[in-house]
Amino acid sequence: MFFGAVIYGVWFAQKKKNPVLSTALLSLAFVLIGYLSYTQALVRANYNPPINENNPSDAINYLSYLRREQYGSRSLTYGPLFTARVTDIRRGDPMYKMEGGQYKIYDYKPEYVWEKDQQMVLPRLWSQQPGHAQLYASILGLPRDPSDQSRFVKPTFGQNIGYMFSRQMGFMYMRYFMWNFAGRESDYEWADWMPRLSNKAALPESIKNNKAHDNFYFLPLILGLLGFFIQFTKREKDWLVVAISFLMTGLALVVFLNSPPTEPRERDYIYVGSFYFFALWAGLGVLALQQFLSKVSKNTVTAGVLASVLSLGVPVMMGTKSWDNHDRSNRWHSVDFAKNMLSSCAPNAILFTGGDNDTFPLWYVQEVEGFRTDVRVCNLSLLGTDWYIDQMKRQTYESKPLPITLEMDNFRTGINDQIPFSENPNVKDGIDLQEYIQLVKQNNPAIQVQTTLGQMNVLPSSIFSLKLDTTKIRQSGLVSKEFESLLPGDRMNWNFGQNDITKPELIQLDIIAHNNFERPVYFASTLGSQSYLGLKEFLQLEGYAYRLMPFKVPGARDGFVNSDIMYKNMMTKMAWREMNNPNVYYDETYRGAPTVSARIAFYRLATQLIQEGKLAEAKTVLNRCLEAIPDKAIPYDQISVSFIGPLISVGEKAKALQMAELIMKRSDENLNYYIESNGDSQDIRVNLYQMNLVVQQLHDAKLEAEANKYEAIFNRQYQRLGNRLDDGSGAE
């Protein structure tokens, strides 16, 4: 009836020749057509495919999917600042579940009440995520609150609005805009636009040779401004349409998105719509140039040809300069990284991974190439959602359902999202993990406290214990002979810490508690420290992933290496195709986690082999890394610096000194540039760290002449900085 009414309305408006009604109804019709495309997700979800994000198979999930509820919300007109604290939690909108063929209310969304004096109109400084308070304070130069050192002084409204203009509109939008129409310094994170910085200091080789170092000399920007003015003067109504579109997809979007102080990656692609509209003005700029030239030559045709020829040079220049940093040919490491991660796992493994960058490549090689489909990839970023947990309880390809005992009513949205730590003196010495999971499943009063929203589960102890069948473990061959003496009695105990349990951690603990070491459980080496659940001393590094073991190596704060397994995995099962090719473009993302994971794995394996006296194998490992990922293709990073000492230990002194000289020269150039151009303090710290580490390793190797030479360079740069590294905010 609704669609029929819309169709009839359009026909009626056309018949009556009512342009306002016709435009309104046609606009509504096209919006509906756009939304109808989402029905394919509804159809697809009901087939239960292995990857079924949000599971929009019924009205509740479908509406949540359309509303993008998994991404949360942020205040736009009035709300709390990052310095605010929650004073109360009230009952919000109802949450529904399907039961007995009906939608029933099972709980209510929590509605947080914030300190009134810590709220503001148009809050721009709002994020409560870990580490963001320090970033805000560093950007604004805010000191700690004298009356409460645990938080910073409340920013003023002027600082709040100033942040919107300088950081959100300036740094997070205009910088991206200028990348497209003026040029770009490099592809390093937070790189500025090229023309502004190039005049401040001589560019170091690390930036000058960066493939994304593109200077457009403002020519595209000038063309766009010419088009802007000619359309404004000649066709004001057309200009208004383009101008509104440009603003709505640019600065208006900045206001609406209200970005936090930092993002996982550069977000220039968000504003691509506004860049398109400015490109329309750049096209019209050719007409403006033609009109100017026609006044000089008095020949319209000649002026048009000349304007076209001159203007054509701009996109040709942009294409020529930008081709090398947009060319993805022969770049295979997204696939190889995924295969290397999966190859680090034993058959039928459970692998905990982090966010999109960790998980999507693995999904690709499993779904498209059918590689290692016996491994169940478990994304911790999604493991806080009920639909994903439910999917983990199903079989996928060769991977059996995960041993999750909690039921849907234990992990629906809003239930056990975060279980607070509240120590009970009666169990402070430890609690059996299996028993605790059962108590959570039963909503047992023994682990509950009363809150304003009702009874809530808590964590009564920071110590977990897990019963072990050591006889079965020994027979399975899980533990190498060299580690058998470390097997505990019938229980393994560990300190989870006095932390709240988030829903992803709750499901992780459920899996570990009821797996009984029957299936190998792995943690990706790219995870944040909290995701390891306090189990680092129990984690055995076997490549790109840590395997959970029933014993611990005391003091192994970053896990321990099984050199036999890891050597076999790294040297026979893994590939780094074209990572040694300097003609292939590897951007900041590639130089991040994928490359760092590889170099860390080689470093950990080599240093373990050196400790075991296996110098020949360690030498092979180090040389394999230098050959597979050389500096000429992917420049040495913070991890590569640590190779100098091990190279000397295995008899590769010449290579070590060559690496030391190159790193010191590059860091010295970078510091000269960053200091003179008022560069980012983090870049300065990284280069100082690298220089200091080179000096330390040469001193340890008793190469005093080289160490003293480089130490003088380090001291000179350190003294130049003075108090520069203290940002004044008290934030480390």
Phi, psi and omega in degrees: 000321181295310180296323177299320180294321179296314180298316179297321180298318178298314180298318182296317181296322178293318182296319181276357180053049178257099187294325181293311179296319180298315180296318181296314182289322177295322176299315177299318181298318181289327174297317179295320177299319177299315180291331179297334179297337180287348180294339177297327177294323178296316179294313183298319183298328182286354174267001178050058177290161181303321176254110186219070185295133182073344181044061182282060186263350177222178186299320183295307182292325180295317179294319177298322178296314180294325181280352181057043186294334183295342181269000178074190181221164178217146182290141180246316184264320180205134181179186185283155173265174182293343179274354184284155176231153181284130178255339182197159176234123181248167179280125181258216182293150179290151175245137188248156171222158178270124180212122180062034179077010180228154174272123182235146177285126177248342179189182179232144179295137177288136179243112187277138176253122185257161176305128184296323183280001179246025178242162187204154173289138180052059184292119178256335181257079196239335193295133178257009182292152181303134178088342183287329178299317179296324179293314177303313182297321180294318181294318185267348184071035182278134176275172174290150178291120182303328182274348181205095186292351181280352177218172184265165177297140179297128178291154178279168178296324178297319177294322179299311180290323177300322177297320180299315183286316186280316186270304185287311181278327182277290185292320186267356175229303184297326177298316178295320179300315182290333173306321186277333188236359176231320180141174185222137181296311183190186176257012175294146180303136180070020177297143181273178175277142198299306189302327184291318185277333186295340181271353186273323185202159177295133183286135174287162181300327183297332177265318182300323182268001178292131185297337180269009177282094187234120176249116180264003176057028177067004186297314177298323179296317180297317178299317180297318179293323176298316178295322177303310185287324181290324178290322179297322183276332185261320185224078189298321181292319176297319178300320182298319179298311181293320182296317179295318179297319179298315181290319184292329179265003180236263186296324178296324178292326176300314180295317183291317183287329177048062188298147173290176186292339178213155180234162178298334180206168176299137186251034183298332182293341180297325188258021185298332178301316180293328177293323177298315182293324176292327177297330175298318177294325178298322176296317178292339177298333176297320178295320178297318179294321179297318180294322178294316181291330180293333177288333180276312185272341183064011179235111186298317182296313180299317179297320180295316179296315181295318179297320180295315180297314180296317183288329181298334179295335182292304178295329176297315178299315181298317180295319180295313182290326188266351186301314186295331180261014170238359182275116181259009184295144178061023179255099189253358195286346172299318179288315182295322177301315180296315180294323178295321178296313180291327179290344176284349187257145174287164181303144176062035185277162169250123185240116176275124178239171183267240186273204186301313185297327178286324195262317187301318176299324179292319176300320181299308186293334176282313186284320186266314183264354178065029184270126176048054178284359175283341181273129177267111177279125184239103185280115183291336177292332180263346185289000174266006181249140185296321182296324181285320177300317179298322179292329178292345180270009177248159175282141176227116184053234181276356184271121179288164178304147178287148182283068178259120183266338180294145181263169182307320181291348177271343184224020174299161178307125179095348181253124181055032176299323177209119180262112185287150175279127178213097189296133175255119183304334182286340182232018185295340180279355176141155179222138178294128186296317179297318179295321181296317179299322178293323178295321176295317180299323183273355189051047185291131179302341182296337180240027183240154174230159180273132176232178179295339179261006181114197180288139181226135176292146178227166173260112187275351182212150178271355183252127174251150172227151182222128181290138182240143170260085188296329178297314179294322180295317179296319182290333183286342183079013181296321185259126177293154183302325181295340182251358184301326181293344181272352179299131179284190177290237182264008180216146168251135182237142176209160182264108178288334182098161180276061184243153171291154176261117175280165182299316176302320179292324178298317180290321175304313181295323177297316179297313181297319183296323188250006175279330178056031180058028177279322175249142178296133178247125183237151173242128177299142181289351181270000183288157173287160187301324183294333184288350180272000171060026181076015186258013187305323180291346179260004187257127181256118181282126182235014181151246176267004184218152176262137176258132178288127181244158181276013178220167179234154172254104184306133179087355180280075186292340177238037181075178180228155187259130167266098190297326181295310181293315185292322178298317179296316180295312186290323188266344184235340187249353189243157182221150177225063185300132175061011176287349178258011183262110182291346180276349178273138182271119175245111184277187184300324179297316178293323180284355178271241189306313182300313181288316180299318179301318180294311183293323176296317181298315178297318181295314180299318181294315182296315181294326177293318179297322178296318178298327180275000179079013180265071188291325180296314178295320179297319178298319178298318181296313181296317179292326177297320178295315181294330178281319184286324183227073183281164180296328183295336178261311178230108187306150178304141181240194182297330179286319182301326181303325183289352181283343186299310180299308178301323178298319177296321182297328183263010175092012179258056184297318182299317179294321181296316181291325176296318178295317181299315181297317181295315182294318180295317180298315182293316180294323178296316177297316181298317181293321176303317182289311184295323181291315182288331182261011180057047183289178183293137183295331179294319176299321179295315180299318182299314181291322175296319179300315182296317179297315181297321181292323175300312181299314181300315183294324178290323174297315180299328180273004179064026175264073191292325181298311179294319181298316181293322179299314182283332179294326177296321177294316179300313182297322179298315180291321181296320180290328177298326185286324180059237181267014185301326186286345175273111185282356175084357184263349186083000180273131180283000000 
